[in-house]
Amino acid sequence: MRAVVLHLHGGPDVLTIDEVADPVPGPDEVVVDVVATALNRADLLQRMGLYPDPRGVTPEIPGLEFAGVVAEIGARVSMWKPGDRVMGIEAGGAHAERIVTHERQLLRVPDGLDFVEAAAIPEVFLTAWDALVLQGGLTSGRWALVHAGASGVGTAAIQLAVALGARVAVTCSAGKAEVCRSLGAHLVLERSPHNWLADAQSAVPSGFHTVLDVIGGEEVDRNLQAVATRGTIVQVGLMGGGATSVNVGLLLGKRATWVGTTLRNRPLEEKVAVCRRFATEVLPLFDDGRLRPVVDSVYSMEQIADAHRHMEANANAGKIVISVR
């Protein structure tokens, strides 16, 4: 099969497309013919040698999510059969024509969606739902603050918050504000160089019950100022850097919770638990149209370096999808 392979780390030009061996399923595993995959910040970091696949497998194939058709099943697989339309997450290996995964990590492709749309769902909607709801405790009537509202995770988080009946504020650059409003954001706050914190505190003086932050860096201290008493900050990314000065007294005074989390390096059973709940509680919202994937652009696998450059330029609003077939 063809796959995007990293033989060394560096800029987008280190990405190559090679022929590698087809994956073979174990007893509880499924091999999927990948039709489309998508790009995430983790793929850029992995390319630079900063976020390796936690499984330590070779060859080093990036890619955290995929959509396609079941090709083969292991001897004990009972949930799927060849020909089923599926999507899912993995710790790596999705930028390839085939991928092997545990049967319980797979999700059905929602009715009415094609594979390009489906590939834009798993990583960002699972991340946003886990962060906002399972760890952040967001419920109807509460306020959420979502950073990078026009990113993949951001566009998913806006929709999930609205579907829950919560109110959601987002930070984003001025040029992406309309995208966030179109998805239902109740308050759009311009980031850098504008002072979003002052506007946020004026509009929501009691603070935000749940903060979803993919940026880190200088936003960390602002989050502590913006979060409500006994609120929760969920840190899912560090686009702005991992080291910063923080007023810990704000954390103590507000009795707030600050959670650090990733999906990629969790044990299998933890990923399975999130996926199975997502299948029951969230997938029906795609069927009835309350949730929809937001696709910024589609690149072929041969254009993978250009896709990386597009994300590095922060030019996307929504997901960058890679067409494999």
LINBELHU-V512334 format. One record per helix or strand. SS is the DSSP state (hx for helix, st for strand). FROM is the first residue (numbers start at 0). LEN is the number of residues. If there is no record, write none. Layout:
ss;from;len
SS;FROM;LEN
SS;FROM;LEN
This chain:
ss;from;len
st;1;5
hx;11;3
st;14;5
st;28;10
hx;40;7
st;64;9
st;84;5
st;95;1
st;97;5
hx;102;3
st;105;3
hx;114;5
hx;121;14
st;142;4
hx;151;13
st;166;6
hx;173;9
st;186;4
hx;195;8
st;207;6
hx;218;8
st;226;9
hx;247;6
st;256;4
hx;267;14
hx;282;5
st;294;6
hx;300;12
st;318;5
